[in-house]
């Protein structure tokens, strides 16, 4: 006879308690297929509950297929019911632990901005205004290309500050450059070879390969990417206004070579990443490659990661006409990957002139930090054995070190002194490397007053 302990005063009805206990025994194998259950009258008397309670529990088991019934014979455990064996209790899943990082007194990383520069009060004020003015519209799905207000603000910004005449209908807003590249690969197709700068962003190789695209590293010379090495590539990703990480600025003749290459065959495109065009210190901003494009072969790509904050995750691209038509065909059913609230807030930030003022302030702050870092290097013992490159723009410099140490030794010895620097080799494709030991120093996240101490530690590590 089945014996169960029921709780008459519990919140769960008695019939459901009984149903769950019998079901547990069936699924665990304690009650085998074909085994006859006690009659409702017998089980009710044994458990001292009403027969209606047992009938209700049996009816539920019958409805779910755990038991069968036969006239005048009673209820039987389902013969065809084969339950999987319960696996041994697994260890509880632990959340992934972040890699242990060596504590550094100074970290010259490049993917950082100074959070003190962010205009929190202005952003908060505009956010409240957006919540008031747009209300329930913010809860609706966004247009696939992004909110019209932000696309128009981007159009106006590109015209005023980059000299680009584009339509707001060509602008696509997305959650950062990685997402936009994913869209581009879908639009252009993964069957074509993609040429990438070597050295360049190592993450790019992972993004293209993760989307099933084949990549080809193309070397650089003193004028940027070597157009003669492109071969039969179908598209080229490049940073002509300020190459990352070498800082090379591509002159107009080389840009014209690349545009001529793109024009040689239908469907060839140049993907221009204008990632830090706002931060040029020695002259006016370099014109974009897109400005020279007369055949609609340049895809312009940019984000607000450097100008505002990486965590904002808002980027945009300007598509040529044929690709825009393809985007509308393939992606018109998707919503924008950036929340409407953030899009409208950024649009107001740009339209109010706050973005321009923020860039001006940030440029002055970073120029002060660059000057402080260069002064610390000039006045240190390292001045005799180092060469600074790429200080004209961007938020990092290259430091060539000519003291007999390898790049790996430079990185390790600096780390031993509590300073993290980054070797240029990490940005090269496998099988290639820089000719001289070179490290990258990103200075945006270090206060100007601390560079002398940081450089003193590097001197102690390398000399």
Buried (B, 14 or more C-beta within 10 A) or exposed (E): EBEBEBEEEEEEEBBBBBBEBBBEBBBEEEBEBEBEBBBBEBBBBBBEBEBEBBBBBBBBBBEEEBBBEEEEEBBBBBEEBEEEEEEEEEEEEEEEEEEEEEEBEBBBBBEBBBEEBBBEEBBEBBBEBBEEEBEEEBEEEBBBBBBBBBBBBBBEBBEEBBEBEBEBBBBBBBBBBBBBBBBBBBBBEBEBBBBBBBBBBEEBBEBBEEBEBEBBBBBBEEBBBBBEBBEEBBBBBBBBBBBBBBBBBBEEEBBEBBBEBBEEEEEBBBBBBBBBBBBBBEEEBBBBBBBBBEEBBBBBBBBBBBBBBEEBBBBBBBBBEBBBEBBEEEBEEEBBBBBBBBBBBBBBBBBBEBBBEBBEEBBEBBEEBBBBBBBBBEEBBBBEBBEBEBBBBBBBBBBBBEEEBEBEBBBEBBBEBBBBBBBBBEBBBEEEBBEEBBBBBBBBBBEBEBBBEBBBBBBBBBE
